[in-house]
Amino acid sequence: MSDTFIVIGAKAIKRGFVEHYEIINSNVLSRFGFWVIVFFTLVAIFAPLIAPYDPWEMTYDSDGNFAALRPPSWEFPLGTTHLGYDLFSQLILATRTTLLIGIVSGFISIFIGANVGLIAGYYGGKIDEVLMRITDVLYGMPFLPFIIVLIALFGRELEFIILAIVLIIWRTSARVIRAQAMSIKQRQFIQMAKARGASDLRIIYRHILPNVLPLLLLYASFNIAWSIITEASASFLGFGDGETISWGGMLYELWLSGKTRVAWWWFASPSICIILLVTSLVFVSRAYEEVANPRLRRR
Amino acid sequence: MENPEILLSLRNLGVVYDTAQGPVHAVSNIDLDLRKNEVFGIAGESGCGKSTLIKSLLRLLADNGRTTADKCTYKGRDLLQMDHETFRKEVLWQEMSLVPQSAMASFNPVYRVGDQIVESMQAHKSISRAEAIDRAESLFDVVGLEPGLLRSYPHEFSGGMRQRAMIAMALSLDPGLIIMDEPTTGLDVLVQERILRRIREIRSELESSIILITHDIAVIAEMSDRIAIMYGGEFMEQAPTLDLFEKSYHPYTLGLKNAFPSIESLGTELISIPGSPPTLIGELQACPFSARCPFNGELCATENPALIEVSPDHLVRCAYHEKAPEFEKRAKEKSTWLC
């Protein structure tokens, strides 16, 4: 890894919004991804104001008829479920849950992953051995079954779903950041920091951390994307929080209703939203990855 | 009681690296009394243990390295017994600072140079940021850098500027001892001269002692009060600078002098010492230089001689040091070294 990489990466973070905007604007896909994320974030923030109905409110059309299993129309833009729930309202309120889970578990998992990685990478030896064996054990766990078992164990509340996701998803970031920390620790300026009498904590958090920051941000966004997918999958399998609506939960309801073959509009909207948001996150992280790894850059 | 004029005192200091091939005695039998306000030069070829020696003093050895010594005191305090927290807080940088081999890579690329200098001051002393910046500015002035450059990032500096910034950082806490590890290696001669001049100027203003490490005999001759010639992890000859250049005793010193150009011998071919430094695995039972020494005698293979004082302050580690005048004559002929 060259000096330039670190300098560019660190500058990208330090110089604030202008440079972030430039990174995001660097290609069509990341620009698209960025605006999609902004869009969903706004939707999530103003969800209760936008949604015309309560997500579990039986709706009636203007003629006073019970609106069950209606395809999209002017009145119900995304159609309704077999129980007459308005899918548009459900979708909007579900955006909130999905983003919340994505961001919270994304950040907690990168927090754990970064700390484990930095500490293991910096200290090496026994500490590294112990921490990396724990990560290995987690790597040995099948992803979704692990989460399902944990949810079954703890309960289906939102916070437990987040906890279950966090407990397994940090493994990748820990490994990657450990490797980077190990390489940076060998650099001359870390020796120099030691000679200057810096404590271990100072070296880890003031001298190594800023140098792994580009990588850390990259994995933060991967973790967010993965958390969203995981929550959707768990919800679809019936391990979601029944109290709050989520995109995966909507698909689960569809499955339960047995109307999969009829109600195309019912699975179309949540599926498209999941795909759109996750790919957008990946597009944006790819733009950051090019900063973190100049070899990917097009010349 | 300790002689108060002696800053750093080492007796029989050694560094051992544990490797898969067995223990490597990278440094052994180092005796040194560093006086206050003295520049002590250590010269030797690559791999002779110069850097290992200072790393052991600063506790920067790799995990498999161990330092042993009969005595290792700084201002009367035992450095080896001291616990690491005390050492880190009270000795490092405060008392002993380092100008490293490659200043190019010694600044953290993500922080401004000034912030790093301020950081090292604030880590050891309770001074405000403003005071620290003030001090950093005056230090930049001392080393001949524009104080405004404190706000630059390391990659915006040239090699010489970084080296000078590094010296400024090493001076920041007025340490008793500044260790300079090849401070001018890799810089062009003009920059090198400018930096050496700065170091000399600083030296006359400060009370600090300097240990100057280099493989460049010219630099060391110009800068130091005393010189030690190091080979195979040991001091081969140690003497006041003039003394050493006027009358060298050790064959290795003679060889080293041959290998450097001088104004007087313009046009003559330089003579190098054939062979390469010894591997230092295991206990050494012979003089480490014996394998390359053209004056190799019986004793050389069986014992590693002790340092012998041949004249005041002039120590030599050679079993045949009485033959030095003869060696000196023969050393000037190229054929001597072609064995």
Interface residues (C-beta under 8 A of the other chain):
Chain A: D3 I6 V7 A10 K14 G124 G125 R187 Q188 F189 Q191 M192 A193 K194 A195 R196 G197 A198 S199 R202 R206 H207 P210 N211
Chain B: L58 L60 D63 R88 K89 V91 L92 W93 Q94 S97 L98 P100 S102 A105 S106 F107 N108 P109 V110 Y111 E119 S120 A123 H124 Y153 H155 M169
